[in-house]
Amino acid sequence: MTDSECTPAPLAAHGRAVDMAFKKVAIREVVADMQQAWNCGDYRGYIQGVLDPGLVLVSRGRFQKD
């Protein structure tokens, strides 16, 4: 076995890959929750996915602000 076969990958690169994979899963979960709430007509549940107090949702010509 050579030294190059035993050299681990740099931790920082591995950490970024794990972090990016975690973020992708988290984003997909938020979007799925938002989709479910939207499909059920649950505006408050939908808006939890963005949590921006200044957000105004416009749907069918109506403005909704929480």
Sequence and secondary structure as in RCSB ss.txt:
>XXXX:A:sequence
MTDSECTPAPLAAHGRAVDMAFKKVAIREVVADMQQAWNCGDYRGYIQGVLDPGLVLVSRGRFQKD
>XXXX:A:secstr
  HHHH    HHHHHHHHHHHHHHHHHHHHHHHHHHHHHTT HHHHHTTT  TT  EEETTEEE  
